[in-house]
Amino acid sequence: MENIYYAQFLTIALVHLMAVASPGPDFAIVVKNSVSYGRRTAVYTSFGVAIGILVHVTYILLGLGVVISNSIVLFNMMKYLGAAYIL
């Protein structure tokens, strides 16, 4: 019974790994910062992207994604915290 869950988990983890590794907006901003400001800034940008992904993956693995999506108060709090972080 547990083997089914491990197989499903590994499948989802592999798909997410491929999605994160594929080029997208994160890749574009790292390239832009690399060309504009140099390698050091690109490395810092890459770490920032990785930390952002880590935050999202952590709360999803903990099941907070379901709680946040079902609670308008928590959802709005996450939006405002994200906006404050960007500012």
Residue pairs with C-beta under 8 A, 6 or more apart in sequence:
16 57
20 53
26 49
29 45
29 49
30 42
30 45
30 46
30 49
31 42
33 41
33 42
33 45
34 41
34 42
34 45
59 65
59 68
67 74
68 74
68 75
68 78
69 75
